[in-house]
């Protein structure tokens, strides 16, 4: 045994790695790329609980690898296209370190069934959780946007990332056996026959031929910042901005310097200010969809005077759709972008 350990250490050293480094790569990569959403120990959060025993038993290594590679477009889980295969395998090995039992393996054979009948069964047994068109549950895994007694949001089945990662056999096994610890129950125990389950799987696979136009789409942004030049001095522009805020159904909060809290009050630059404002209804809608939006609240525009020239600027809210990979935000992001643009333009007319 000692000889084997020495040989392993020698081989690793020859690759420029210590045994400690080799063993921790997956943990480090997971901590860097995955833990913020899935939890340091895989117990979930924004992302699903990867350490859940029934998930570990039902997901193959290939499914995990393809999920990391392709992500879930428009459904929070990003695609990690810049990770190489060895890094993805290291993450998968780390995720498997929480697994006390055997993990699944699946063949590549397609399940043959009747998608027309499967569509009827999907509407009856699946749509309540997964959406009428398989678009997935609403909100993220954060408790503000889901019931606290739900450990996991129903995934989007009508999603190119899921369909690329999940083989028919995995979908069938999940329907047949369910996922203990989640609302997903065995369809066999609900009275369906294996033939019925084959029909549902065939219908879900048909999603590949009819991609949803909005569920996997994130907004493209040419200019991440909205900027307008003001013909007025700083003080007048600030007053114009306050009025514009009210005119666009927001309430004015306060004005403070850009450097407030970052330097001594006497050293703050009075020619660089932020106008804060808010719309409570819009705020609640956004937080209910994705609580991470809170990092960008309250709403604000920045007004700067440099060499007698005044500019008004704000972040383009459409950036949030791409940043958070959440297509549910698209409508609100677009609405907020129009409001921000109107406020900035009214302040500079």
C-alpha positions as CSV (number, residue, x, y, z in Angstrom):
1,X,0.0,0.0,0.0
2,X,2.8,2.4,0.9
3,X,4.4,1.7,-2.5
4,X,1.2,2.6,-4.3
5,X,0.9,5.9,-2.4
6,X,4.4,6.8,-3.2
7,X,3.9,6.0,-6.9
8,X,0.6,8.0,-7.0
9,X,2.4,11.0,-5.4
10,X,5.3,10.7,-7.9
11,X,2.9,10.6,-10.9
12,X,1.0,13.6,-9.6
13,X,4.2,15.5,-9.0
14,X,5.2,14.7,-12.6
15,X,2.0,16.5,-13.7
16,X,2.9,19.5,-11.7
17,X,0.3,18.7,-9.0
18,X,0.5,17.6,-5.4
19,X,-1.9,15.0,-4.1
20,X,-3.5,17.7,-2.0
21,X,-4.1,19.9,-5.1
22,X,-5.5,17.0,-7.1
23,X,-8.0,16.1,-4.4
24,X,-9.2,19.7,-3.9
25,X,-9.5,20.9,-7.5
26,X,-13.2,19.9,-7.7
27,X,-14.0,21.4,-4.4
28,X,-12.3,24.7,-5.3
29,X,-14.0,24.8,-8.7
30,X,-17.4,24.0,-7.1
31,X,-16.8,26.7,-4.5
32,X,-15.9,29.2,-7.2
33,X,-18.7,28.5,-9.7
34,X,-21.5,26.6,-8.0
35,X,-21.7,27.1,-4.2
36,X,-23.3,30.6,-4.3
37,X,-26.4,29.1,-5.9
38,X,-26.4,25.4,-4.8
39,X,-24.9,25.9,-1.3
40,X,-21.4,25.0,0.0
41,X,-22.6,21.5,0.9
42,X,-25.1,21.1,-2.0
43,X,-28.1,21.8,0.2
44,X,-29.6,24.3,-2.3
45,X,-30.7,27.9,-2.4
46,X,-31.2,29.6,-5.7
47,X,-30.1,26.3,-7.3
48,X,-31.5,22.9,-6.6
49,X,-30.1,20.8,-3.7
50,X,-27.5,18.7,-5.4
51,X,-26.8,16.6,-2.3
52,X,-30.5,15.4,-2.1
53,X,-30.3,11.6,-2.1
54,X,-33.0,11.1,-4.6
55,X,-31.4,13.6,-7.0
56,X,-28.0,11.9,-6.7
57,X,-29.6,8.5,-7.3
58,X,-31.5,9.6,-10.4
59,X,-28.9,11.9,-12.1
60,X,-26.1,10.4,-14.1
61,X,-22.6,11.8,-14.4
62,X,-23.3,12.6,-18.0
63,X,-26.4,14.5,-17.0
64,X,-24.5,16.6,-14.5
65,X,-21.7,17.2,-17.0
66,X,-24.1,18.3,-19.8
67,X,-26.0,20.5,-17.3
68,X,-22.8,22.3,-16.4
69,X,-21.8,22.7,-20.0
70,X,-25.2,23.8,-21.4
71,X,-26.9,25.3,-18.4
72,X,-30.5,26.3,-18.5
73,X,-30.9,29.3,-20.9
74,X,-33.2,31.8,-19.3
75,X,-33.7,29.7,-16.2
76,X,-31.0,31.1,-13.8
77,X,-28.5,28.2,-14.3
78,X,-25.8,29.6,-16.6
79,X,-23.8,27.6,-19.2
80,X,-20.2,27.2,-18.1
81,X,-18.8,27.1,-21.6
82,X,-15.3,28.3,-20.5
83,X,-14.7,25.3,-18.3
84,X,-12.7,22.5,-20.0
85,X,-13.7,18.8,-19.7
86,X,-11.3,18.0,-16.9
87,X,-12.7,20.9,-14.8
88,X,-16.3,19.8,-15.4
89,X,-15.4,16.2,-14.4
90,X,-13.7,17.5,-11.3
91,X,-16.8,19.3,-10.3
92,X,-18.9,16.2,-10.9
93,X,-16.6,14.1,-8.8
94,X,-16.9,16.7,-6.0
95,X,-20.7,16.7,-6.3
96,X,-20.6,12.9,-6.1
97,X,-18.7,13.0,-2.9
98,X,-22.0,13.7,-1.1
99,X,-23.5,10.5,-2.6
100,X,-23.7,7.6,-0.2
101,X,-25.3,5.2,-2.7
102,X,-25.1,4.3,-6.4
103,X,-25.7,6.8,-9.1
104,X,-27.7,6.2,-12.2
105,X,-26.5,5.3,-15.7
106,X,-28.7,5.5,-18.8
107,X,-28.6,4.2,-22.3
108,X,-29.1,6.5,-25.3
109,X,-32.2,4.7,-26.5
110,X,-35.3,6.9,-27.2
111,X,-38.6,6.0,-25.5
112,X,-41.3,5.2,-27.9
113,X,-44.8,6.4,-27.0
114,X,-47.8,8.4,-28.2
115,X,-47.0,12.1,-27.8
116,X,-50.7,13.0,-28.5
117,X,-51.9,11.0,-25.5
118,X,-48.8,12.2,-23.6
119,X,-49.9,15.8,-24.0
120,X,-53.2,15.0,-22.4
121,X,-51.5,13.3,-19.5
122,X,-49.0,16.1,-19.1
123,X,-51.8,18.6,-18.8
124,X,-53.5,16.4,-16.1
125,X,-50.4,15.3,-14.1
126,X,-47.5,17.7,-14.8
127,X,-48.7,21.2,-15.8
128,X,-49.6,22.3,-12.3
129,X,-46.0,22.2,-11.3
130,X,-44.0,22.3,-14.5
131,X,-46.2,24.8,-16.4
132,X,-48.8,24.3,-19.1
133,X,-46.1,24.3,-21.7
134,X,-43.3,22.8,-19.6
135,X,-41.8,26.3,-18.9
136,X,-41.1,25.4,-15.3
137,X,-42.1,26.8,-11.9
138,X,-42.2,30.5,-11.3
139,X,-39.5,32.2,-9.3
140,X,-36.1,31.0,-8.1
141,X,-35.0,28.8,-5.3
142,X,-34.8,31.7,-2.9
143,X,-37.6,31.5,-0.2
144,X,-38.9,35.0,-1.0
145,X,-39.9,33.7,-4.5
146,X,-41.2,30.3,-3.5
147,X,-43.1,28.7,-0.7
148,X,-40.8,27.9,2.2
149,X,-41.9,24.3,2.4
150,X,-40.8,23.6,-1.1
151,X,-37.1,22.4,-1.3
152,X,-37.0,22.8,-5.0
153,X,-38.7,24.6,-7.8
154,X,-40.2,22.5,-10.6
155,X,-37.6,22.6,-13.4
156,X,-38.3,23.8,-16.9
157,X,-38.7,20.7,-19.1
158,X,-39.3,22.8,-22.3
159,X,-35.8,24.1,-22.2
160,X,-32.9,23.4,-24.6
161,X,-30.4,22.9,-21.7
162,X,-32.6,20.3,-20.0
163,X,-33.5,18.5,-23.2
164,X,-29.8,18.3,-24.2
165,X,-28.8,16.9,-20.8
166,X,-31.6,14.5,-19.9
167,X,-32.0,11.3,-21.9
168,X,-35.4,9.7,-22.3
169,X,-34.5,6.9,-19.8
170,X,-33.8,9.5,-17.1
171,X,-37.1,11.3,-17.6
172,X,-38.9,8.0,-17.6
173,X,-37.2,6.8,-14.4
174,X,-38.1,10.1,-12.7
175,X,-41.7,9.7,-13.6
176,X,-41.8,6.1,-12.5
177,X,-40.0,6.5,-9.2
178,X,-40.5,10.2,-8.3
179,X,-38.0,12.2,-6.3
180,X,-38.2,11.6,-2.6
181,X,-37.9,14.8,-0.6
182,X,-39.5,16.8,-3.4
183,X,-43.1,17.3,-4.6
184,X,-42.3,14.9,-7.5
185,X,-44.2,11.7,-6.8
186,X,-44.1,8.4,-8.5
187,X,-46.6,8.3,-11.4
188,X,-47.0,4.6,-11.0
189,X,-48.3,5.2,-7.5
190,X,-50.7,7.7,-8.9
191,X,-52.2,5.0,-11.1
192,X,-50.5,5.4,-14.4
193,X,-49.2,2.5,-16.4
194,X,-45.7,2.3,-17.9
195,X,-47.2,2.8,-21.3
196,X,-48.7,6.1,-20.1
197,X,-45.3,7.2,-18.8
198,X,-43.8,6.4,-22.2
199,X,-46.4,8.6,-23.8
200,X,-45.5,11.5,-21.5
201,X,-41.8,11.1,-22.2
202,X,-42.5,11.1,-25.9
203,X,-44.5,14.4,-25.5
204,X,-41.7,16.0,-23.5
205,X,-39.2,15.0,-26.2
206,X,-41.4,16.7,-28.8
207,X,-40.5,20.0,-27.1
208,X,-37.2,19.9,-29.0
209,X,-39.2,20.5,-32.2
210,X,-41.2,23.4,-30.8
211,X,-38.9,25.7,-28.7
212,X,-40.7,28.3,-26.6
213,X,-40.1,31.8,-27.9
214,X,-39.7,33.4,-24.5
215,X,-38.8,30.9,-21.8
216,X,-35.2,30.5,-22.8
217,X,-34.5,34.0,-24.1
218,X,-32.5,36.7,-22.4
219,X,-32.5,40.3,-23.5
220,X,-29.6,41.5,-25.6
221,X,-28.3,44.9,-24.6
222,X,-26.2,47.0,-26.9
223,X,-25.6,49.8,-24.3
224,X,-25.4,48.6,-20.7
225,X,-25.6,52.3,-19.5
226,X,-28.2,54.9,-20.4
227,X,-26.5,58.3,-20.9
228,X,-27.8,61.7,-21.9
229,X,-26.1,65.1,-21.9
230,X,-27.9,67.9,-20.0
231,X,-28.1,71.5,-21.3
232,X,-28.6,72.7,-17.7
233,X,-26.3,73.1,-14.7
234,X,-26.1,70.4,-12.1
235,X,-28.6,71.9,-9.6
236,X,-31.2,72.5,-12.3
237,X,-30.7,69.0,-13.7
238,X,-31.2,67.4,-10.3
239,X,-34.5,69.3,-9.8
240,X,-35.6,68.2,-13.3
241,X,-34.8,64.6,-12.4
242,X,-36.9,64.8,-9.2
243,X,-39.9,66.0,-11.2
244,X,-39.3,63.3,-13.9
245,X,-39.2,60.6,-11.2
246,X,-42.7,61.7,-10.0
247,X,-44.0,62.1,-13.5
248,X,-43.1,58.4,-14.2
249,X,-44.9,56.9,-11.2
250,X,-41.9,56.6,-8.9
251,X,-41.5,58.4,-5.6
252,X,-38.4,60.5,-4.9
253,X,-36.1,59.2,-2.1
254,X,-33.1,61.4,-1.7
255,X,-30.0,63.0,-3.3
256,X,-26.5,62.2,-2.0
257,X,-23.0,62.5,-3.4
258,X,-21.5,59.6,-5.3
259,X,-18.8,59.3,-2.7
260,X,-21.1,59.4,0.4
261,X,-19.8,56.9,3.0
262,X,-16.6,56.3,1.0
263,X,-14.7,59.3,2.1
264,X,-14.8,62.1,4.7
265,X,-17.8,64.4,4.2
266,X,-15.5,67.4,3.6
267,X,-13.8,65.5,0.8
268,X,-17.0,64.5,-1.1
269,X,-17.3,65.8,-4.6
270,X,-20.5,67.9,-4.7
271,X,-20.5,67.8,-8.6
272,X,-21.2,64.0,-8.5
273,X,-24.5,63.0,-7.1
274,X,-27.0,60.1,-7.1
275,X,-30.8,60.6,-7.2
276,X,-32.6,57.7,-5.5
277,X,-36.2,56.8,-6.2
278,X,-38.5,53.8,-6.0
279,X,-41.8,52.2,-7.1
280,X,-43.0,49.8,-4.4
281,X,-45.3,47.8,-6.7
282,X,-42.6,47.3,-9.3
283,X,-40.1,46.5,-6.5
284,X,-42.3,43.7,-5.1
285,X,-42.9,42.2,-8.5
286,X,-39.2,42.1,-9.3
287,X,-38.2,40.6,-5.9
288,X,-40.9,38.0,-6.1
289,X,-39.4,36.9,-9.5
290,X,-35.8,37.0,-8.5
291,X,-34.6,38.3,-5.1
292,X,-31.1,38.9,-6.5
293,X,-32.6,42.1,-8.1
294,X,-32.3,43.6,-4.6
295,X,-28.6,44.1,-5.2
296,X,-29.5,46.8,-7.7
297,X,-32.1,48.6,-5.5
298,X,-33.2,51.2,-4.8
299,X,-33.5,52.7,-8.3
300,X,-31.1,55.5,-9.0
301,X,-29.6,57.8,-11.6
302,X,-26.2,59.5,-11.4
303,X,-25.6,63.1,-12.4
304,X,-22.1,64.3,-13.0
305,X,-20.7,67.7,-13.8
306,X,-17.2,67.7,-15.4
307,X,-15.6,70.9,-16.7
308,X,-19.0,72.6,-16.9
309,X,-20.6,69.7,-18.8
310,X,-23.5,67.8,-17.1
311,X,-24.4,64.2,-17.9
312,X,-27.2,62.0,-16.5
313,X,-26.7,58.3,-16.6
314,X,-28.1,55.0,-15.2
315,X,-27.7,51.3,-15.6
316,X,-29.8,49.8,-18.3
317,X,-32.2,47.4,-16.4
318,X,-32.3,45.1,-19.4
319,X,-28.8,44.0,-18.3
320,X,-30.4,42.1,-15.4
321,X,-32.0,39.6,-17.8
322,X,-28.6,38.6,-19.1
323,X,-26.8,38.9,-15.8
324,X,-29.2,36.7,-13.9
325,X,-30.0,34.4,-16.9
326,X,-33.7,34.7,-16.0
327,X,-36.3,35.2,-18.8
328,X,-39.0,35.8,-16.2
329,X,-37.4,39.2,-15.6
330,X,-37.7,40.2,-19.2
331,X,-41.0,42.0,-19.0
332,X,-40.1,44.0,-15.9
333,X,-36.6,44.7,-17.2
334,X,-38.0,46.1,-20.4
335,X,-40.6,48.1,-18.5
336,X,-37.9,49.5,-16.1
337,X,-35.6,50.4,-19.0
338,X,-38.4,52.4,-20.6
339,X,-39.0,54.2,-17.3
340,X,-35.3,54.9,-16.7
341,X,-34.9,56.2,-20.2
342,X,-38.0,58.5,-19.8
343,X,-36.7,59.9,-16.5
344,X,-33.2,60.5,-17.9
345,X,-34.6,62.2,-21.1
346,X,-37.1,64.3,-19.2
347,X,-34.4,65.5,-16.8
348,X,-32.3,66.7,-19.8
349,X,-35.0,68.2,-22.1
